[in-house]
Amino acid sequence: MSDTVPAGISRGTPAFRRMMVALVAGGFAAFALLYCAQPLLPIFAAEFDQTAASASLAVSLANGTLAGAILFTSVVADRFDRRRLMVGAVVAAAILTLVVSIAPTWHLLLWARGLTGVVLAGVPAVALSYVVEEVDAASIGLAVGLHIGGNVFGGMAGRLATGILADHYGWRIAVGAIGVCGLLAAGVLWLALPPSRRFTPRARPILPALIALSGPFKDKGLPWLFLQSFIGMGSFVAVYNYIGFRLLGPPYNLSQTVVGLIFTCYLLGIVSSAWVGDLAGRLGRRKVYWMPIAGMVVGVALTAAGPLPLVVLGVAVLTFGFFGAHSVASSWVGRRAGAQRVAASSLFLFFYYMGGSVIGTVAGFAWGHFGWSGVVILLEGLLGLALAVAIGLAFLRPLPGNEPPAQILGS
């Protein structure tokens, strides 16, 4: 019997195309289910008599529980088949979303949203591990970028469809429709994803796996990338959480449908995640990473302007920068971590979603007390720190042992 490791899936092959169809479907479902509540926050605040910060819990709870559950999933995920775990997670989240659509009370709605975050932990960490395991080194950057593009599309479609449907048929019909779409996407994921060829389920002792989570913090670069994920995701979620409150009120007085259309800015994220990810793979991550973060700083600043076109432009620039930066950082973590890849990827995603939960909620208090200018000041301070860290990472020494010789400069 040969112990040769099967060749990785490479771009341009039928297996690569099938894999990307499946991962796009999985990412679409996960992010549509996770963020379908975001455009409804002003509606929740009015219907359930909540403040903007309290209404944001419909998003923040899902992000927070997802963050915590990802760490647990990272410990036990190797015991299960990758495909079964991802499909089961999407099905469970879709069912919980259907529960949200009929929830009679605010507390039940929040419980269902919190559990949605828990079960969805089976998708993001496992999907990234699957890509890194099954794709050849030269195609990882593109594969991660396209996978994130699927996430972006799901986030956009979920928000856009929910906003438009809520305006015409009510928020319960809108959320129920997203739940049904999640079930359909789970079927596509099951049918299209190629079985793992370079991974075999195995039982790992839980205590050593938990201890292994401390390993990435000994690296000089990974903790900074974790901080970047916290700030980047938190700033992005904060803008999308509260931009609806601003635009639905004076002087804009837009409808829910028009506000929902602003989420088409996510299309720019689909482009930037693949383009910036591929660019970083060719030129080096350290040379490229600071650029999309600088774009985020500019985007948030533009949203402070009065004219509506400039506000929308700011959201677009922020979106382009965020998904470009996330594409670079997520692949950078996977490549730099080496043997600690599972622990590092899990921690990266933990800080990523925890940022969406914490900053997404704190920004609600800034909105409640100081209006949109308070949100902008808070986020610009955080993103200024993120930009300084990104520039510092350009001088980080690469780890040759974790990189193929041709990609050392892009570590």
C-alpha positions as CSV (number, residue, x, y, z in Angstrom):
1,M,0.0,0.0,0.0
2,S,1.4,3.4,-0.9
3,D,1.6,6.2,1.7
4,T,1.8,8.8,-1.0
5,V,-0.4,11.8,-0.2
6,P,-2.9,12.4,-3.1
7,A,-2.2,15.5,-5.2
8,G,-4.1,18.6,-4.2
9,I,-7.0,20.0,-6.2
10,S,-5.7,22.6,-8.7
11,R,-7.4,25.5,-10.5
12,G,-9.0,24.7,-13.8
13,T,-9.9,21.1,-13.0
14,P,-13.4,19.7,-12.8
15,A,-12.9,18.9,-9.1
16,F,-11.8,22.5,-8.4
17,R,-15.0,23.8,-10.1
18,R,-17.2,21.3,-8.2
19,M,-15.5,22.3,-4.9
20,M,-16.0,26.0,-5.5
21,V,-19.7,25.5,-6.4
22,A,-20.2,23.6,-3.2
23,L,-18.2,26.0,-1.0
24,V,-20.0,29.0,-2.5
25,A,-23.3,27.4,-1.7
26,G,-22.2,26.6,1.8
27,G,-20.8,30.1,2.3
28,F,-24.0,31.6,0.8
29,A,-26.2,29.7,3.2
30,A,-24.1,30.3,6.3
31,F,-23.8,34.1,5.8
32,A,-27.4,34.6,4.6
33,L,-28.6,32.7,7.7
34,L,-26.2,34.5,10.0
35,Y,-26.9,38.1,8.8
36,C,-30.5,38.0,7.5
37,A,-31.5,39.8,10.7
38,Q,-29.2,42.8,10.1
39,P,-31.4,44.9,7.8
40,L,-34.3,44.2,10.1
41,L,-32.8,45.8,13.2
42,P,-34.8,49.1,12.9
43,I,-38.0,46.9,12.5
44,F,-37.1,44.9,15.6
45,A,-36.4,48.0,17.6
46,A,-39.9,49.3,16.7
47,E,-41.9,46.1,17.0
48,F,-40.3,44.8,20.2
49,D,-39.7,48.2,21.8
50,Q,-35.9,48.0,21.9
51,T,-33.1,50.5,21.6
52,A,-30.8,50.3,18.6
53,A,-28.1,48.7,20.8
54,S,-30.5,46.1,22.2
55,A,-31.9,45.4,18.7
56,S,-28.4,44.7,17.5
57,L,-28.3,41.7,19.8
58,A,-30.1,39.8,17.0
59,V,-26.8,40.0,15.1
60,S,-24.3,40.3,18.0
61,L,-25.6,37.2,19.8
62,A,-25.2,35.1,16.7
63,N,-21.7,36.4,16.2
64,G,-20.7,35.9,19.8
65,T,-22.0,32.4,20.1
66,L,-20.5,31.5,16.8
67,A,-17.1,32.8,18.0
68,G,-17.2,30.6,21.1
69,A,-18.5,27.6,19.3
70,I,-15.8,27.7,16.7
71,L,-13.2,27.0,19.4
72,F,-15.1,23.9,20.5
73,T,-15.6,22.8,16.9
74,S,-11.9,23.1,16.3
75,V,-11.3,20.6,19.1
76,V,-13.9,18.0,17.9
77,A,-14.2,18.6,14.2
78,D,-11.5,16.1,13.3
79,R,-13.7,13.4,14.6
80,F,-16.3,13.9,11.8
81,D,-16.4,13.8,8.0
82,R,-15.9,17.4,6.7
83,R,-18.9,17.3,4.3
84,R,-21.3,15.8,6.8
85,L,-20.4,18.3,9.5
86,M,-20.9,21.3,7.2
87,V,-24.2,20.1,5.7
88,G,-25.5,19.3,9.2
89,A,-24.6,22.8,10.4
90,V,-26.4,24.5,7.5
91,V,-29.5,22.4,7.9
92,A,-29.7,23.1,11.7
93,A,-29.2,26.8,11.2
94,A,-31.9,26.9,8.5
95,I,-34.4,25.2,10.9
96,L,-33.5,27.7,13.6
97,T,-34.1,30.6,11.2
98,L,-37.5,29.2,10.5
99,V,-38.1,29.3,14.2
100,V,-37.1,33.0,14.3
101,S,-39.6,33.7,11.6
102,I,-42.5,32.6,13.9
103,A,-41.0,33.7,17.3
104,P,-43.8,35.5,19.3
105,T,-41.4,37.2,21.8
106,W,-38.1,39.1,21.7
107,H,-36.5,36.7,24.1
108,L,-37.4,33.6,22.0
109,L,-36.1,35.3,18.9
110,L,-32.8,36.0,20.7
111,W,-32.5,32.4,21.9
112,A,-33.0,31.1,18.3
113,R,-30.4,33.6,17.0
114,G,-27.9,32.6,19.6
115,L,-28.3,28.9,18.8
116,T,-28.0,29.7,15.1
117,G,-24.5,31.0,15.8
118,V,-23.7,27.8,17.8
119,V,-24.6,25.4,15.0
120,L,-23.1,27.5,12.2
121,A,-19.7,27.0,13.8
122,G,-19.6,23.8,11.8
123,V,-19.1,25.8,8.5
124,P,-16.5,28.5,8.6
125,A,-13.6,26.7,10.4
126,V,-14.2,23.4,8.7
127,A,-14.5,25.0,5.2
128,L,-11.2,26.8,5.6
129,S,-9.5,23.6,6.8
130,Y,-11.0,21.7,3.9
131,V,-9.5,24.2,1.4
132,V,-6.1,24.3,3.0
133,E,-6.0,20.4,3.1
134,E,-7.4,19.6,-0.3
135,V,-6.1,22.4,-2.6
136,D,-2.6,22.5,-3.9
137,A,-0.3,25.4,-2.6
138,A,-0.4,27.4,-5.9
139,S,-4.2,27.5,-5.9
140,I,-4.9,28.2,-2.2
141,G,-5.0,32.0,-2.6
142,L,-7.6,31.8,-5.4
143,A,-9.6,29.1,-3.6
144,V,-9.8,31.1,-0.4
145,G,-10.7,34.2,-2.3
146,L,-13.5,32.5,-4.2
147,H,-14.8,30.9,-1.0
148,I,-14.9,34.2,0.7
149,G,-16.6,35.5,-2.4
150,G,-19.4,33.0,-1.8
151,N,-19.6,34.2,1.8
152,V,-19.9,37.7,0.5
153,F,-22.6,36.8,-1.9
154,G,-24.6,35.0,0.8
155,G,-24.2,38.0,3.1
156,M,-25.4,40.4,0.4
157,A,-28.3,38.2,-0.9
158,G,-29.5,37.5,2.6
159,R,-29.5,41.1,3.6
160,L,-30.9,42.3,0.3
161,A,-33.7,39.7,0.0
162,T,-34.7,40.2,3.7
163,G,-34.9,43.9,3.3
164,I,-37.0,43.9,0.2
165,L,-39.3,41.1,1.3
166,A,-39.8,42.7,4.7
167,D,-40.9,45.9,3.0
168,H,-43.6,44.1,0.9
169,Y,-44.6,41.1,2.9
170,G,-43.4,41.6,6.5
171,W,-40.2,40.5,8.2
172,R,-41.5,37.1,9.2
173,I,-42.1,36.0,5.6
174,A,-38.6,37.5,4.7
175,V,-36.8,35.5,7.4
176,G,-38.8,32.3,6.6
177,A,-37.7,32.6,2.9
178,I,-34.1,32.7,4.0
179,G,-34.5,29.6,6.1
180,V,-35.9,27.7,3.1
181,C,-33.0,28.9,0.9
182,G,-30.6,27.6,3.5
183,L,-32.1,24.1,3.2
184,L,-31.8,24.2,-0.6
185,A,-28.1,25.3,-0.3
186,A,-27.4,22.4,2.1
187,G,-28.5,20.0,-0.7
188,V,-26.1,21.6,-3.2
189,L,-23.2,21.4,-0.7
190,W,-23.9,17.7,-0.1
191,L,-24.1,16.8,-3.8
192,A,-21.2,18.9,-5.2
193,L,-18.4,18.9,-2.6
194,P,-15.7,16.4,-3.5
195,P,-15.0,13.9,-0.6
196,S,-11.8,14.6,1.4
197,R,-8.8,12.8,-0.1
198,R,-6.1,14.2,2.2
199,F,-8.0,14.0,5.5
200,T,-9.3,11.0,7.5
201,P,-11.6,11.5,10.6
202,R,-9.8,10.7,13.8
203,A,-10.4,11.2,17.5
204,R,-8.1,13.7,19.1
205,P,-7.8,13.9,22.9
206,I,-9.7,17.0,24.0
207,L,-7.3,18.4,26.6
208,P,-4.2,18.4,24.4
209,A,-6.3,20.1,21.7
210,L,-7.4,22.8,24.1
211,I,-3.8,23.3,25.2
212,A,-2.7,23.6,21.6
213,L,-4.9,26.7,21.2
214,S,-2.2,28.6,23.1
215,G,0.5,27.6,20.6
216,P,-0.3,30.3,18.0
217,F,0.2,33.1,20.6
218,K,3.9,32.2,20.7
219,D,4.3,33.3,17.1
220,K,5.3,36.9,16.5
221,G,2.8,37.5,13.8
222,L,-0.3,35.5,14.4
223,P,-1.6,37.4,17.5
224,W,-1.5,40.6,15.4
225,L,-3.5,39.0,12.7
226,F,-6.0,37.9,15.3
227,L,-6.3,41.5,16.4
228,Q,-6.8,42.6,12.8
229,S,-9.7,40.2,12.4
230,F,-11.3,41.5,15.6
231,I,-11.1,45.1,14.5
232,G,-11.9,44.6,10.8
233,M,-15.0,42.5,11.3
234,G,-16.2,44.6,14.2
235,S,-15.9,47.8,12.2
236,F,-17.6,46.3,9.2
237,V,-20.5,44.9,11.1
238,A,-21.0,48.1,13.0
239,V,-21.4,50.1,9.8
240,Y,-24.0,47.7,8.4
241,N,-25.8,47.4,11.8
242,Y,-26.5,51.1,12.1
243,I,-26.5,52.6,8.6
244,G,-30.1,51.5,8.3
245,F,-31.1,53.5,11.3
246,R,-29.4,56.5,9.8
247,L,-30.9,56.2,6.3
248,L,-34.4,55.3,7.4
249,G,-34.6,58.6,9.4
250,P,-34.3,62.2,8.5
251,P,-32.9,63.8,6.3
252,Y,-32.9,60.7,4.0
253,N,-36.2,59.0,5.0
254,L,-35.5,56.0,2.7
255,S,-37.7,53.0,2.5
256,Q,-36.6,49.5,3.7
257,T,-36.3,48.4,0.1
258,V,-34.0,51.2,-0.9
259,V,-31.8,50.7,2.2
260,G,-31.7,47.0,1.4
261,L,-30.4,47.9,-2.1
262,I,-27.3,49.4,-0.4
263,F,-26.3,45.9,0.4
264,T,-25.5,45.3,-3.3
265,C,-22.2,46.9,-2.3
266,Y,-21.4,43.4,-1.3
267,L,-20.8,42.7,-5.0
268,L,-17.6,44.7,-4.6
269,G,-16.6,42.3,-1.8
270,I,-16.9,39.4,-4.2
271,V,-14.5,41.1,-6.6
272,S,-12.0,42.3,-3.9
273,S,-11.8,39.0,-2.0
274,A,-10.7,37.1,-5.1
275,W,-8.7,39.9,-6.7
276,V,-6.8,41.1,-3.6
277,G,-6.3,37.5,-2.5
278,D,-4.8,36.5,-5.8
279,L,-2.7,39.7,-5.9
280,A,-1.3,39.0,-2.5
281,G,-0.4,35.4,-3.5
282,R,1.6,36.8,-6.4
283,L,3.2,39.9,-4.9
284,G,3.4,38.9,-1.3
285,R,0.9,39.4,1.5
286,R,3.1,41.8,3.5
287,K,3.3,44.1,0.5
288,V,-0.4,44.2,-0.1
289,Y,-2.2,43.8,3.2
290,W,-2.1,47.4,4.4
291,M,-3.8,48.7,1.2
292,P,-7.3,47.4,1.7
293,I,-7.2,48.4,5.4
294,A,-6.4,51.9,4.3
295,G,-9.4,51.7,2.0
296,M,-11.5,50.8,5.1
297,V,-10.3,54.0,6.8
298,V,-11.3,56.1,3.8
299,G,-14.7,54.3,3.5
300,V,-15.7,55.0,7.0
301,A,-14.7,58.7,6.7
302,L,-16.9,59.0,3.6
303,T,-19.9,57.8,5.4
304,A,-19.7,60.8,7.7
305,A,-20.6,63.1,4.7
306,G,-24.0,64.5,4.3
307,P,-24.9,63.8,0.6
308,L,-26.4,60.3,0.1
309,P,-24.1,59.4,-2.8
310,L,-21.0,60.0,-0.7
311,V,-22.5,57.9,2.1
312,V,-23.2,55.0,-0.3
313,L,-19.7,55.4,-1.8
314,G,-18.2,55.2,1.7
315,V,-20.1,51.9,2.4
316,A,-18.9,50.6,-1.0
317,V,-15.2,51.5,-0.3
318,L,-15.4,50.0,3.2
319,T,-16.8,46.8,1.8
320,F,-14.2,46.5,-0.9
321,G,-11.4,47.0,1.6
322,F,-12.8,44.7,4.3
323,F,-13.2,41.6,2.1
324,G,-9.9,42.2,0.4
325,A,-8.1,42.5,3.8
326,H,-10.0,39.4,5.1
327,S,-8.9,37.3,2.1
328,V,-5.3,38.2,2.6
329,A,-5.3,37.7,6.4
330,S,-7.2,34.4,6.4
331,S,-4.8,32.8,3.9
332,W,-1.8,34.3,5.7
333,V,-2.9,32.7,9.0
334,G,-3.3,29.3,7.3
335,R,0.1,29.5,5.6
336,R,2.1,31.0,8.6
337,A,0.7,28.6,11.2
338,G,2.2,25.5,9.7
339,A,1.5,22.5,12.0
340,Q,-0.7,24.7,14.2
341,R,-3.0,25.5,11.3
342,V,-6.2,24.2,12.9
343,A,-5.7,26.1,16.2
344,A,-4.6,29.3,14.4
345,S,-7.5,29.3,12.0
346,S,-10.0,28.7,14.8
347,L,-8.5,31.5,16.9
348,F,-8.6,33.8,13.8
349,L,-12.3,33.1,13.3
350,F,-12.9,33.4,17.1
351,F,-11.6,36.9,17.2
352,Y,-13.2,37.7,13.8
353,Y,-16.8,36.9,15.0
354,M,-16.2,38.2,18.5
355,G,-15.2,41.5,16.9
356,G,-18.6,41.6,15.1
357,S,-20.3,40.9,18.4
358,V,-18.4,43.3,20.7
359,I,-17.8,46.2,18.4
360,G,-21.1,45.8,16.7
361,T,-22.8,46.3,20.1
362,V,-20.6,49.0,21.5
363,A,-21.1,51.1,18.3
364,G,-24.8,51.0,19.1
365,F,-24.2,53.0,22.3
366,A,-22.1,55.4,20.3
367,W,-25.0,55.8,17.9
368,G,-27.5,56.2,20.7
369,H,-25.5,58.9,22.5
370,F,-23.7,60.8,19.7
371,G,-25.4,59.8,16.4
372,W,-23.4,58.7,13.3
373,S,-20.5,60.9,14.1
374,G,-20.0,58.9,17.3
375,V,-19.9,55.7,15.3
376,V,-17.4,57.2,12.8
377,I,-15.0,58.4,15.6
378,L,-15.1,55.0,17.3
379,L,-14.4,53.1,14.1
380,E,-11.7,55.4,12.8
381,G,-9.8,55.1,16.0
382,L,-9.9,51.3,15.8
383,L,-9.1,51.2,12.1
384,G,-6.2,53.6,12.6
385,L,-4.7,51.0,15.0
386,A,-5.4,48.3,12.4
387,L,-3.6,50.2,9.7
388,A,-0.5,50.8,12.0
389,V,-0.4,47.0,12.7
390,A,-0.7,46.2,9.0
391,I,2.2,48.4,8.2
392,G,4.2,46.8,11.0
393,L,3.4,43.3,9.7
394,A,5.2,44.3,6.5
395,F,8.4,44.0,8.4
396,L,7.6,40.6,10.0
397,R,10.2,38.0,9.3
398,P,8.7,35.1,7.2
399,L,8.9,31.5,8.4
400,P,10.6,29.6,5.5
401,G,9.7,26.2,7.1
402,N,6.0,26.9,6.5
403,E,6.2,28.2,2.9
404,P,7.2,26.7,-0.4
405,P,10.4,28.5,-1.6
406,A,8.6,30.5,-4.2
407,Q,6.1,31.9,-1.7
408,I,8.3,32.8,1.2
409,L,7.9,36.6,0.5
410,G,4.2,36.2,0.6
411,S,4.0,34.5,3.9
